[in-house]
Amino acid sequence: MTPPTPSEQPTTAPADGESATPQAEASSAGRGLAVTIAFDVVIPTSLYYVLRGAGLSEIPSLLLSGAAPAVHTLHSAVRHRKLDAIGVFVIALLIGGTAASLITANPRVVLARSGLVTACAGIWLLVTLATAQPFTFRALKSLLPGRTALLDRLWETDPGFRRVWHGMTWLWGLGLMADALVRVFMAFALPVDAVPALDGVLYAATWLVLQVITQITLFRTGTLAKMFPHGGRAAPPGVAGPENS
C-alpha cells in the first residue's frame, strides 16, 4: 500500500475563457482524492486478503497487491504527460522493494517500503522550502487552476500568506515523516497479515489529522478568505491524498 503522498499533477482545468467555481474545483479535487484512495488503499488491501484467502503466500500477495499504486502512477503520468518527482520515488521504491524482497525472501521488507515512500515524500516537501515556492503552494495552484493568478498575486504581495504556506509545508513534511516511522515499526513488529489493513487505517488517520490542522489554520489565519474573497468558499483539499492522481 502506498501512503498519502503529495502531487502537483493538476485536476481538470476549466475550458478556455472560463473560470471554475470553488464548488467545481473542490468537486474535481474530491474525485481525484477518491481515485487515489481506491488505487492506493482500497484495491491493494482488498487484493492482498483475497490472494491470501486463495492460498497464495505472503510475498507474492504483497507484490501483486502492491502493483496497483504503480499502475495508478503510470496512468497519471501518461494522462498528464508528466511524471513528477514523487511519482518517480514511488515507482523506484516499488521496484527496489520488489527486488529486495525476492533477494531476502522476507515479506517484512515489502511491508517496510511503504514507510520508505512516505519518508521520501516528507523529505521532498521539506527540501522545497529552500526553493522559490514550497511544494504545498505549488500543489495548491495545481488543485485550483482557476485561481492561479490570484494565488500568485497573494504570494508576491502578502508576507502572511507566504508564511502560512511555508508552515503548511513544514506540517505535511514532518507529518509524513512521523507516519513513515510508524509504518516501518508496524512492518517489523506486527504479524505480517495484520499490517496491510493497519496501513490503510494509518493512511486515513494521517490524512485526517493533517487535513484538519490545515483547514483550521487556513480559516483562523484568514487565508481562505483571501483565496475566496467573493463568498461561496470551498476549502481547498490538503496536499496529501491526491497523491498521484
Helices and strands as residue ranges (DSSP letters): H 22-37, I 38-42, H 43-53, H 58-65, H 67-80, H 85-104, H 107-127, G 128-130, H 135-143, G 145-147, H 148-157, H 159-189, G 192-194, H 195-220, H 223-227
